[in-house]
Amino acid sequence: MDSQADRAQRILDWLVSRDDQLAQEMGDALLGLCSTQSSPPVVLANLRGGLASDKRWIDDPSAYSVICATPDMWGSRLLFRGYGTSRAARPREAGLLGIDSVVVIDEAHLSRQLLGTARWVSAQNTKPASALGLPGLQVVESSATARPGPATERIGIDASDLADPELAPRMTRPKPIEVISSSCWSDTKATKAYIAEIIAELKGLRDQTPGGTIGCVVNRIDTALRIADSLGEDCPCWVGPMRPADLHKIKGLLGLLRTPSANATAQAPPFLIATQTVEVGVDIDLAGLVTELASAESMAQRFGRVNRRGLRTTARIKVIAPSESKIADQAPYGADDLCAGLNWLRGFDGPQGACPARIMDSPPPPMTPERQIVKLPHRGDVMRWEATDDDMLAEEKLELWIRDSLEPERLQAGLVVRDELPKLEDEVLPLLEATPPTDEEIYPAEMQTVRKITTQIIEGQGTHARAFIRHDGSIRPALPGDNGDLLLAPGDVVIIDNDHPVTRHGVVVADNTECEHRQSFWGGNSVRIIFPGSSGSKWLTELCGLSSEDAQRTFTEAGEQGMVILGPDLTEGITLSWIVVTTAASVEDDESIRQEWTTADHPVGLDVHQRGVAARAELLAQLIGLPSNIRMDLSTAGLHHDDGKADPRFQRFRLGNTTDQVLAKSLDPSAQSISRRRWSGGLPRGWRHELRSVAIAWPTISREQDAELIARLIGTSHGHGRVLPQANAHLLCDEGDSVELRRRAEELFLEGEWCEIMTRTSWRYGPWACAYLEAVLRAADCQVSREGS
């Protein structure tokens, strides 16, 4: 996935550079799809387990987007339950992925369940999408070891393609295989003798191979780490998901992820130690390979990383295996799959070995499926999923529909290490809320590993016996649940002090004893954290990493346009425990803040804002190609989506407006005033202005339009409203409201009419089509708000 994202970035860089006529023509054509001038020709997003959610791709539904995602992250978003994302964002993501979208499921033989679910959603969306004049979800299966299936079109390589001078070397250059029978092979933890045997084979192949990097791929992380330790620090080790900041470093060190030049080959490290991490989605070109016996499918993938571009005349492969009589399960492979893999290897005797052309003629036998039956959703499941704003008794378990394995430990969470966390919990929690984790600093890891590490820490192992979990955008202390297990969900991020031995070679492990040197990040470049220690501007300059003049300007600009968040005064003798300075740009990316705050230097009237959203929604709909009736419905919804903000209580208590003008945004120049005012009282907790907007707008909507769809779009215009009856609906109206408005609100939100409207629109248009239209309206609102109105 990272290699796909890197390639997409290189293409975008070329489009932006406009270095030649083709780049100019393609760039102009792609920009012609976009609703805003600030959009790039292609919007890129990278969604991995444990990483903070990348939201750029939902900001402009008209723009061409390339999203690189793991199966869990894409599948959970398609099913309205995006791992690691907020409730409010879930409908936008599901709609944009389910309508007018193409998914290429790479290495599809590893994701049979996700493939089945995606095809089911595609079939469900065909008719609703056509009603919008759009294609639905189009599903493409991609695999070097694909199996026959129901696809109507197939693209592959046949003998006639080998006449191509670029392709022929990649497909036909020899990869001779030597199977080495090991007496030290073990189905449990590798012995010292076995580690020494692998190292000896590696060094022998190194001596026989001029230049390049020799790969070593083993089946277990512990084996890889011990080999890397023996070979020394100059030997890169890639044994699992790494945080992006570290991954960038290893990519630069390897020089294996791009077309090799003479200089790159000369500087390449002698060895790369890896696990199954390099089998899929990583475009590396090894000079030779030593690998443990694995399933036939896995070995075919590993062999594909050797002499990948055919630039060498030959490249040797050594497979270390037990005798057939001693084969037993060696996680993650079963004995039957290992036996099948060993038998498959026997077909590649001779000088050509396992070159891709021969593998095409003798494809690997499939692994024993972890699930015999592909489970498909049904309508009842979707009805439950699309109620994204409901409080559920328990988190939805999506493994049944998106994973081939039902073992929960294979789901992913994230881990973050932070230096200089305050000692008191009352200081830490608000600080972590003010500096949420960024992609660069998150270690992706299996949930089982993160749970084990966190449990050990909070039980008192280490200097700081504490940990914190970021779940659905909020921070809480890590605590065990009623059954004693740590409360942790897929996509959650655990934050700990940076003095625990939780990583080895840049990968999270549960049984390490020595603490690696790790860089600690604090909110990226858009955030500065200040811990007052002495006085004056000295600490401001030092901790911001800026000159005194630049630091003062950053602080001043944030106070005027961004946010300055002050820590609690808890320690005697220190006025403030910490200060967080956040730039305006990062605050503008917060959708909830933008609803009530603007960078504009003039009052933003409610009527002006709503007319702007209506016009932008209609423009987006036109660029996308939606039919005229839907364009008008979106425009009408935009014209009324904030009617509820005219409530005097909202104007006074949420916007701080004491003038006669009805505003859409607060007059306060600083966003933190909005944040504070949300909790200062004056409005009932959970009060939603967009639900009041539905009650106000309902009698004014022309019945020549689709009134129910318009009402739905108004009520869900900020990601809420997708719920069962509103518990506090009677508070939507105030004493000064008319009897008619009060009665209308009761009918809609107390007597069940709102639930009926949601159900009927989902039935008529389909859940994903409704979510798609919600995404269009919300994007229009966000764009107009970001532009200052």
Disulfide bonds with the S-S distance in Angstrom:
none
